[in-house]
Amino acid sequence: MTPEPPPPPSSGTPSSGDEFDFSALVAEHNQTAASKKPQGRRVKEDFENTPSIVSNSRDRASASRWWRLGYPAVVGTLLVIVIPALVFIGLRVILDSSDGQLIKRVTDPAAPGYEAVVEKTPTAIGAVLAADGTLDSAVVFALTSDSSGGVLLIPGSLGIPTNFGMFPLTEVWKADGIDAVAGGVGRVLNLNFTEKFTLNPSDWATLIGPYAPISFNIPDAVRDSKDAVVFPKGTVSLKGEQITSFLTSKSAKDNDLNRLLRNELFWKAWLAKVKSGSAAFPVTTASGVGRFVASVARGQLSISSLPVVPVAAGSPLPGGGPMSMAQEAAALDAVAAIVPFPDGAPGARPRIRVLDGTGKLSNGINAAIMLNAAGGQVDVVGNAKSFGQSTTQIIYFDGTPEATAQKMRNALTMGELVESKQSNSGADMTVILGEDFLAKFGPTSGSAGLSSSSSSSSVASTSSTTARK
């Protein structure tokens, strides 16, 4: 609230002890005197009246300084005091308001009306570079929980949709480095990455150092671009300076699918060494590659390659060079295997709220994983406002296509589609699980195989607000 400025002093009324304005009185006096006295004496009288005019000018200058300096200072001080008070009062009004919708805070996970925000599975993408600085492949990491994680290998030939058509990931790298790689792979997998980094040839000596040599068997020889054998078939023992050559060497007869299988063997052998080794990980484990490698190596680990199919030679797709394509269903399955609670790009995944309508499904966690695996993004889990829901309902809000809701219904294998004309800025649909879901999947489905410390199944808050359906 901006205070009203003080009124300027009126004639004959002092605004302060020394700012009485005589201008009106002086003007009246001079006019009366001039009408009574001869013309020849006006110069002298004007001269005699000069001190009054000067005094008036000083008064006006003083007032001007007040408006230029004093008034802004007063207003600024008041704003500093008033604005925080108004914000605080406004927030309290919003939080305590009962108009339109009763806000009820429920802190018991077993009680009706409980809801909590799901913590998304931490993910990262690393760009594996060849000796000449070009992109060879990419690696996706996921921390499924404190005791499990996953690694998904991405071929450099993966076709990435762009505004100019499909281009292999290796070409996308040239456009904007790791940012372009993260964005491109994210579009294919419908996934946002928590972190992104590059794995340069010079990094491997440090990363592998405490665990060298990394020994394992390879089914085929590794050849370079001249078809010369770099690593023979059988057992290989790799030191840090050999990693880039092993991962990126390829002959004209090689394809990315064969190389990814070879790279899987390396990642499994290295992470096994990290898990069994007693040495501290050689780089920081607070973020970056250290955080994800050290974490996924500690527990149950899944390592796989993204399923792709080669694009036939002579394909009309632009971009040039060999290219492979990920099929949507295969990509979703690959992500779901290591990322139970994904964070998708805006609009890429329908935002879903899952509520247990029976009181026996552990806030619907298991159903949430099923929906995420089908391409959804569950942001909130919890309980319905009351239990005893007989039939599972998929309520989709205004602006959400029925086909999207049907896809989620297919993932659950059951449910009644309910169209709502209301818009909901927090979700595209709400799924209320009923007795039919309980009968098919059982009362223990919500927590089966999930640790209470799991980042994929934990929630960011144990209290929440009931939302309007």
C-alpha positions as CSV (number, residue, x, y, z in Angstrom):
1,M,0.0,0.0,0.0
2,T,1.4,3.4,-1.0
3,P,0.7,6.1,1.5
4,E,-1.0,9.3,0.4
5,P,1.5,12.2,0.1
6,P,1.1,14.9,2.6
7,P,-0.9,17.9,1.3
8,P,1.1,21.0,0.4
9,P,0.8,23.7,3.0
10,S,-2.2,25.9,2.5
11,S,-2.1,29.7,2.6
12,G,-2.0,31.0,6.1
13,T,-1.5,27.5,7.6
14,P,2.1,26.5,8.6
15,S,3.3,23.1,7.5
16,S,6.2,23.2,9.9
17,G,7.6,25.7,12.4
18,D,9.6,27.7,9.8
19,E,7.9,27.1,6.5
20,F,5.0,29.5,6.7
21,D,4.2,30.8,3.1
22,F,3.8,34.6,2.9
23,S,3.6,34.7,-0.9
24,A,-0.2,35.3,-1.1
25,L,0.0,38.0,1.6
26,V,3.0,39.7,0.0
27,A,1.3,39.7,-3.4
28,E,-1.8,41.2,-2.0
29,H,0.1,43.9,-0.1
30,N,2.1,44.9,-3.2
31,Q,-0.9,45.1,-5.3
32,T,-2.7,47.4,-2.9
33,A,0.4,49.6,-2.4
34,A,0.9,49.9,-6.1
35,S,-2.6,51.1,-6.7
36,K,-2.2,53.9,-4.1
37,K,1.3,55.2,-4.8
38,P,2.6,57.2,-7.8
39,Q,4.2,55.4,-10.7
40,G,7.6,57.0,-10.1
41,R,8.1,55.3,-6.8
42,R,7.4,51.7,-8.1
43,V,11.1,50.9,-8.8
44,K,12.1,51.8,-5.3
45,E,9.2,49.9,-3.7
46,D,9.9,46.8,-5.9
47,F,13.5,47.0,-4.7
48,E,12.3,47.2,-1.1
49,N,10.0,44.2,-1.6
50,T,12.8,42.0,-3.0
51,P,13.7,40.4,0.4
52,S,10.1,39.0,0.7
53,I,10.4,37.5,-2.8
54,V,13.8,35.9,-2.0
55,S,12.3,34.5,1.2
56,N,9.5,33.0,-0.8
57,S,11.9,31.4,-3.3
58,R,13.8,29.8,-0.4
59,D,10.6,28.4,1.0
60,R,9.7,26.9,-2.4
61,A,13.2,25.4,-2.7
62,S,12.9,23.9,0.7
63,A,9.6,22.4,-0.3
64,S,11.1,21.1,-3.5
65,R,13.8,19.4,-1.6
66,W,11.2,17.7,0.6
67,W,9.4,16.3,-2.5
68,R,12.7,15.2,-4.2
69,L,14.5,13.7,-1.1
70,G,12.3,13.4,2.0
71,Y,9.1,12.0,0.5
72,P,10.8,9.1,-1.5
73,A,12.7,8.1,1.6
74,V,9.5,8.0,3.7
75,V,7.7,6.0,1.1
76,G,10.6,3.6,0.7
77,T,10.7,3.0,4.4
78,L,7.0,2.4,4.6
79,L,7.1,-0.1,1.6
80,V,9.9,-2.1,3.3
81,I,7.7,-2.4,6.4
82,V,4.3,-2.8,4.7
83,I,5.0,-5.2,1.8
84,P,6.4,-8.2,3.9
85,A,3.4,-7.7,6.3
86,L,1.0,-7.8,3.4
87,V,2.7,-10.9,1.9
88,F,2.5,-12.7,5.3
89,I,-1.1,-11.8,5.8
90,G,-2.0,-12.8,2.2
91,L,-0.3,-16.2,2.6
92,R,-2.2,-16.8,5.9
93,V,-5.4,-15.9,4.2
94,I,-4.8,-18.4,1.4
95,L,-3.7,-21.2,3.7
96,D,-6.5,-20.7,6.2
97,S,-9.2,-20.0,3.6
98,S,-12.2,-22.3,3.5
99,D,-13.8,-20.6,0.5
100,G,-14.5,-22.9,-2.5
101,Q,-12.5,-25.9,-1.3
102,L,-11.7,-27.1,2.2
103,I,-8.0,-27.6,2.6
104,K,-7.4,-30.5,5.0
105,R,-4.0,-31.6,6.0
106,V,-3.6,-35.3,6.6
107,T,-0.3,-36.6,8.0
108,D,-1.2,-40.3,8.5
109,P,-0.4,-42.4,5.4
110,A,-3.1,-44.9,6.3
111,A,-5.8,-42.3,6.7
112,P,-8.3,-41.2,4.0
113,G,-7.3,-38.0,2.3
114,Y,-3.6,-38.5,2.7
115,E,-1.5,-37.4,-0.3
116,A,2.2,-36.9,-0.9
117,V,4.4,-35.8,-3.7
118,V,6.6,-38.5,-5.2
119,E,10.3,-37.9,-5.4
120,K,11.5,-38.6,-9.0
121,T,14.2,-41.2,-9.6
122,P,17.6,-39.4,-10.0
123,T,19.0,-39.8,-13.5
124,A,22.0,-38.7,-15.4
125,I,23.4,-39.0,-19.0
126,G,27.0,-39.2,-19.9
127,A,28.5,-38.6,-23.3
128,V,31.3,-41.1,-24.1
129,L,33.8,-39.3,-26.4
130,A,36.3,-40.9,-28.9
131,A,40.0,-39.9,-29.1
132,D,39.3,-37.2,-31.7
133,G,36.6,-35.6,-29.5
134,T,33.6,-36.9,-31.5
135,L,30.7,-38.6,-29.7
136,D,30.9,-42.4,-29.7
137,S,27.9,-43.3,-27.5
138,A,25.9,-42.2,-24.4
139,V,25.2,-43.8,-21.0
140,V,22.1,-43.3,-19.0
141,F,22.3,-43.8,-15.2
142,A,19.4,-44.2,-12.7
143,L,19.5,-44.4,-8.9
144,T,16.4,-46.6,-8.4
145,S,17.1,-46.7,-4.7
146,D,19.9,-46.6,-2.1
147,S,20.6,-50.2,-2.9
148,S,19.8,-50.6,-6.6
149,G,20.3,-48.7,-9.8
150,G,20.7,-49.1,-13.5
151,V,22.8,-48.3,-16.6
152,L,21.4,-48.0,-20.1
153,L,23.8,-47.8,-23.0
154,I,22.7,-45.6,-26.0
155,P,24.3,-46.1,-29.4
156,G,25.7,-43.0,-31.2
157,S,23.7,-44.0,-34.3
158,L,20.4,-43.5,-32.4
159,G,18.1,-41.4,-34.6
160,I,17.0,-38.1,-32.8
161,P,14.0,-36.1,-34.0
162,T,14.8,-32.5,-34.7
163,N,13.1,-29.5,-36.4
164,F,15.0,-30.5,-39.5
165,G,14.3,-34.2,-39.5
166,M,16.0,-37.3,-38.0
167,F,19.7,-37.1,-37.3
168,P,22.0,-39.6,-35.6
169,L,23.1,-38.7,-32.0
170,T,26.7,-38.3,-33.2
171,E,25.5,-35.4,-35.4
172,V,23.4,-33.9,-32.7
173,W,26.5,-33.8,-30.5
174,K,28.2,-31.5,-33.0
175,A,25.3,-28.9,-32.6
176,D,25.5,-28.2,-28.9
177,G,27.5,-30.8,-27.1
178,I,26.2,-32.5,-24.0
179,D,23.1,-30.3,-23.8
180,A,22.0,-31.4,-27.3
181,V,22.7,-35.0,-26.4
182,A,20.7,-34.8,-23.2
183,G,17.8,-33.1,-24.9
184,G,17.8,-35.5,-27.9
185,V,17.9,-38.7,-25.8
186,G,15.4,-37.2,-23.4
187,R,12.9,-36.7,-26.3
188,V,13.3,-40.3,-27.4
189,L,13.0,-41.7,-23.8
190,N,10.5,-39.1,-22.6
191,L,12.8,-38.3,-19.7
192,N,14.5,-35.3,-18.1
193,F,17.9,-35.9,-16.7
194,T,18.9,-34.7,-13.2
195,E,22.6,-34.4,-14.3
196,K,24.7,-34.5,-17.5
197,F,28.4,-34.8,-18.1
198,T,31.0,-35.9,-20.6
199,L,33.4,-38.9,-20.3
200,N,36.6,-37.7,-22.0
201,P,39.4,-40.0,-23.0
202,S,41.6,-38.4,-20.3
203,D,39.1,-39.2,-17.6
204,W,39.4,-42.9,-17.8
205,A,42.9,-43.1,-16.3
206,T,41.6,-41.4,-13.1
207,L,38.3,-43.4,-13.0
208,I,39.8,-46.8,-13.6
209,G,43.0,-46.2,-11.7
210,P,42.2,-47.8,-8.3
211,Y,40.5,-50.8,-10.0
212,A,42.9,-51.5,-12.9
213,P,43.3,-53.8,-14.6
214,I,39.7,-54.5,-15.6
215,S,39.6,-58.1,-16.8
216,F,36.8,-60.0,-18.6
217,N,36.2,-62.1,-21.7
218,I,35.0,-60.8,-25.1
219,P,33.4,-63.1,-27.7
220,D,34.9,-61.3,-30.7
221,A,38.1,-59.4,-31.5
222,V,38.1,-55.6,-31.4
223,R,39.2,-54.1,-34.7
224,D,40.1,-50.5,-35.7
225,S,39.0,-48.6,-38.8
226,K,41.7,-50.3,-40.8
227,D,40.4,-53.7,-39.7
228,A,43.5,-54.4,-37.6
229,V,43.0,-56.3,-34.4
230,V,43.3,-54.0,-31.4
231,F,42.1,-56.5,-28.7
232,P,42.0,-60.2,-29.6
233,K,39.1,-62.5,-28.8
234,G,39.2,-63.9,-25.3
235,T,40.4,-62.4,-22.0
236,V,41.3,-58.7,-22.0
237,S,42.9,-56.8,-19.1
238,L,42.3,-53.1,-19.5
239,K,44.2,-50.2,-18.0
240,G,42.9,-46.7,-17.9
241,E,44.6,-45.5,-21.0
242,Q,43.2,-48.4,-23.0
243,I,39.5,-47.8,-22.2
244,T,38.7,-45.3,-25.0
245,S,40.3,-47.5,-27.6
246,F,38.3,-50.5,-26.4
247,L,35.0,-48.7,-26.2
248,T,35.2,-46.7,-29.4
249,S,37.3,-48.8,-31.9
250,K,35.3,-50.1,-34.8
251,S,35.9,-51.5,-38.3
252,A,33.8,-51.1,-41.4
253,K,32.2,-54.5,-40.6
254,D,31.2,-53.5,-37.1
255,N,27.8,-52.1,-36.1
256,D,26.7,-50.3,-33.0
257,L,24.7,-53.3,-31.7
258,N,27.7,-55.5,-31.5
259,R,29.8,-52.7,-29.9
260,L,27.1,-52.1,-27.3
261,L,27.2,-55.7,-26.3
262,R,31.0,-55.5,-25.9
263,N,30.6,-52.3,-23.9
264,E,28.1,-53.9,-21.6
265,L,30.8,-56.4,-20.6
266,F,33.2,-53.6,-19.7
267,W,30.6,-51.7,-17.6
268,K,29.7,-54.9,-15.7
269,A,33.3,-55.8,-15.0
270,W,34.2,-52.2,-13.9
271,L,31.3,-51.7,-11.6
272,A,31.9,-55.2,-10.1
273,K,35.4,-54.0,-9.2
274,V,34.1,-50.8,-7.8
275,K,31.7,-52.7,-5.6
276,S,34.3,-55.2,-4.3
277,G,37.2,-52.8,-4.0
278,S,38.1,-51.1,-0.7
279,A,39.6,-48.0,-2.2
280,A,37.6,-44.8,-2.2
281,F,36.2,-43.7,-5.5
282,P,38.8,-41.5,-7.2
283,V,36.5,-38.5,-7.9
284,T,33.8,-36.8,-5.9
285,T,30.7,-38.8,-5.2
286,A,28.6,-35.8,-4.4
287,S,27.7,-35.2,-8.1
288,G,28.5,-36.2,-11.6
289,V,29.9,-39.5,-12.7
290,G,31.2,-40.3,-9.3
291,R,27.8,-40.0,-7.7
292,F,26.1,-42.3,-10.1
293,V,28.8,-44.9,-10.7
294,A,29.6,-45.3,-7.0
295,S,26.0,-45.5,-6.1
296,V,24.8,-48.0,-8.7
297,A,27.8,-50.2,-8.1
298,R,26.9,-50.6,-4.4
299,G,23.8,-52.8,-4.8
300,Q,21.6,-54.6,-7.2
301,L,22.5,-53.5,-10.7
302,S,20.9,-53.6,-14.1
303,I,23.0,-53.0,-17.2
304,S,21.5,-53.1,-20.6
305,S,21.5,-51.5,-24.1
306,L,18.6,-49.6,-25.6
307,P,16.8,-51.8,-28.0
308,V,17.1,-50.3,-31.5
309,V,16.6,-51.4,-35.1
310,P,18.9,-50.3,-37.9
311,V,17.5,-47.9,-40.5
312,A,17.7,-49.6,-43.9
313,A,20.2,-48.2,-46.4
314,G,18.7,-45.7,-48.8
315,S,16.1,-44.6,-46.2
316,P,14.6,-41.2,-47.0
317,L,15.5,-40.1,-43.5
318,P,18.0,-37.2,-43.6
319,G,21.2,-37.0,-41.6
320,G,23.4,-39.4,-43.5
321,G,25.5,-42.2,-42.0
322,P,24.3,-45.3,-40.3
323,M,21.2,-44.7,-38.1
324,S,19.1,-46.8,-35.8
325,M,15.7,-46.2,-34.4
326,A,14.2,-46.9,-31.0
327,Q,10.7,-48.4,-31.0
328,E,8.4,-46.6,-28.5
329,A,7.4,-49.7,-26.6
330,A,10.9,-50.9,-26.3
331,A,12.1,-47.5,-25.1
332,L,9.4,-47.3,-22.5
333,D,10.3,-50.8,-21.2
334,A,14.0,-49.9,-21.1
335,V,13.3,-46.8,-19.1
336,A,10.8,-48.5,-16.8
337,A,13.3,-51.1,-15.9
338,I,15.6,-48.6,-14.2
339,V,13.5,-45.5,-13.7
340,P,10.3,-46.3,-11.8
341,F,9.4,-42.7,-11.2
342,P,10.5,-40.6,-14.2
343,D,10.5,-36.9,-14.7
344,G,9.4,-36.2,-18.2
345,A,9.7,-33.1,-20.4
346,P,6.7,-30.8,-20.2
347,G,3.8,-32.4,-22.2
348,A,5.8,-35.6,-22.9
349,R,4.0,-37.6,-20.2
350,P,0.6,-37.2,-18.8
351,R,0.7,-36.1,-15.1
352,I,-1.1,-38.5,-12.9
353,R,-2.4,-38.5,-9.3
354,V,-2.9,-42.1,-7.9
355,L,-5.2,-42.6,-4.9
356,D,-5.9,-45.8,-3.0
357,G,-9.7,-46.2,-2.7
358,T,-9.5,-49.3,-0.6
359,G,-7.0,-48.5,2.2
360,K,-5.1,-51.7,1.4
361,L,-2.8,-50.7,-1.5
362,S,-0.1,-48.7,0.3
363,N,-1.1,-45.4,-1.3
364,G,-1.2,-47.0,-4.8
365,I,2.6,-47.2,-5.2
366,N,2.5,-50.4,-7.4
367,A,-0.1,-49.0,-9.7
368,A,2.0,-45.8,-10.0
369,I,4.9,-47.8,-11.3
370,M,2.7,-49.6,-13.8
371,L,1.4,-46.3,-15.1
372,N,4.8,-44.8,-15.3
373,A,6.0,-47.8,-17.3
374,A,3.2,-47.1,-19.8
375,G,4.4,-43.6,-20.4
376,G,2.8,-41.7,-17.5
377,Q,4.3,-39.5,-14.9
378,V,2.9,-40.0,-11.4
379,D,3.5,-36.9,-9.3
380,V,1.2,-37.6,-6.3
381,V,0.2,-40.8,-4.5
382,G,-2.1,-41.2,-1.5
383,N,-5.5,-42.2,-0.4
384,A,-9.0,-41.3,-1.6
385,K,-11.1,-39.1,0.6
386,S,-13.0,-42.3,1.7
387,F,-12.4,-46.0,1.3
388,G,-14.8,-48.6,-0.2
389,Q,-14.3,-47.7,-3.9
390,S,-15.6,-50.8,-5.8
391,T,-14.4,-50.0,-9.3
392,T,-11.2,-48.4,-10.4
393,Q,-11.7,-45.0,-12.0
394,I,-9.5,-43.0,-14.4
395,I,-10.7,-39.5,-14.2
396,Y,-9.3,-37.4,-17.0
397,F,-9.6,-33.6,-16.9
398,D,-10.4,-31.0,-19.6
399,G,-7.7,-30.9,-22.2
400,T,-6.6,-34.5,-21.7
401,P,-7.3,-36.7,-24.7
402,E,-9.5,-39.8,-24.0
403,A,-6.9,-41.9,-25.9
404,T,-4.3,-41.0,-23.2
405,A,-6.7,-42.1,-20.5
406,Q,-7.4,-45.3,-22.4
407,K,-3.7,-46.0,-22.6
408,M,-3.4,-45.7,-18.8
409,R,-6.5,-47.9,-18.4
410,N,-4.8,-50.5,-20.6
411,A,-1.7,-50.4,-18.4
412,L,-3.9,-51.2,-15.3
413,T,-5.9,-53.8,-17.3
414,M,-9.1,-52.4,-15.8
415,G,-10.9,-49.3,-14.8
416,E,-13.8,-47.0,-15.8
417,L,-13.0,-43.9,-17.8
418,V,-14.6,-40.8,-16.3
419,E,-14.4,-37.5,-18.2
420,S,-14.3,-34.3,-16.1
421,K,-15.0,-30.9,-17.6
422,Q,-13.0,-29.3,-14.9
423,S,-9.4,-28.2,-15.6
424,N,-6.7,-29.2,-13.2
425,S,-3.3,-27.4,-13.3
426,G,-1.7,-30.0,-11.1
427,A,-2.6,-33.2,-13.0
428,D,-4.0,-34.4,-16.3
429,M,-5.8,-37.3,-14.7
430,T,-6.6,-38.9,-11.3
431,V,-6.7,-42.6,-10.8
432,I,-8.7,-44.0,-7.9
433,L,-7.9,-47.6,-7.3
434,G,-10.9,-49.9,-6.4
435,E,-11.6,-53.3,-5.0
436,D,-11.2,-54.7,-8.5
437,F,-7.5,-53.7,-8.5
438,L,-7.1,-55.1,-5.0
439,A,-8.7,-58.4,-6.0
440,K,-6.3,-58.9,-9.0
441,F,-3.0,-57.7,-7.5
442,G,-3.5,-58.3,-3.8
443,P,-3.2,-56.1,-0.7
444,T,0.6,-56.2,-0.6
445,S,1.1,-54.9,-4.1
446,G,1.8,-51.4,-3.0
447,S,5.0,-52.1,-1.1
448,A,6.3,-55.3,-2.7
449,G,10.0,-55.1,-3.3
450,L,10.3,-51.4,-2.4
451,S,12.5,-50.2,0.4
452,S,11.2,-47.5,2.7
453,S,14.4,-45.6,1.9
454,S,14.0,-45.9,-1.8
455,S,14.2,-42.7,-3.6
456,S,11.8,-44.0,-6.2
457,S,9.0,-44.8,-3.8
458,S,9.6,-42.1,-1.1
459,V,7.7,-38.9,-1.0
460,A,8.8,-35.4,-0.5
461,S,6.2,-34.6,2.1
462,T,4.2,-36.6,4.6
463,S,1.4,-34.0,4.7
464,S,-0.6,-32.8,1.8
465,T,-3.7,-31.1,0.7
466,T,-6.9,-32.8,-0.6
467,A,-7.5,-31.8,-4.2
468,R,-10.7,-31.2,-6.0
469,K,-11.9,-33.9,-8.4
